[in-house]
Amino acid sequence: DWTATSGDKMAVAGSQTAKDWWDDVTKVPFWGDLRKSDRFGELNTSLLKHPETKQLIGHSLGGAVALEKQKYYPNLETVTYNAPLLQVSSMPQGDRYRNTYDPVSMFDKGAKTIGEGSLFNPKMSHSYTGNAKDTYASNTILNNGNEILIE
């Protein structure tokens, strides 16, 4: 399970498994049904266990899944960063952030740009670590996958 809760917040991780990467290619941002992804199913299960959840926070695939869920439950707040969205104009859905030069979120014109990123290092540009505190919700997935810190 790649979700974690803290109070009324739930974090949804980005791509972690081969199946996630497959879902990235076949369901995001517009050529498939994101609701059929493993991560969306995990989110549904976690929300049933934690009905007190009011805010979803997600990175990359987790952000896309959080925004998809919010379409059907508009009372959920969302904070996403570097989500793979195709949005050519500002869209009033959630608080969305992206790093400069992030190839995954470069078509999300409704996201606020934070962090400098690197034109020559896409992995660094897609990361959500190292940005200034309080510019957005900062989550960390430990290397062993056991914890997501929600500040």
Salt bridges, closest charged atoms under 4 A:
ASP20 OD2 - ARG39 NH2 2.57
ASP23 OD1 - LYS19 NZ 2.83
ASP23 OD1 - LYS27 NZ 3.08
ASP33 OD1 - ARG35 NE 2.97
GLU42 OE1 - ARG39 NH1 2.80
GLU52 OE2 - HIS50 ND1 3.27
GLU68 OE1 - LYS71 NZ 3.17
ASP102 OD1 - HIS126 ND1 2.85
ASP108 OD1 - ARG96 NH2 2.58
GLU151 OE1 - LYS133 NZ 3.50
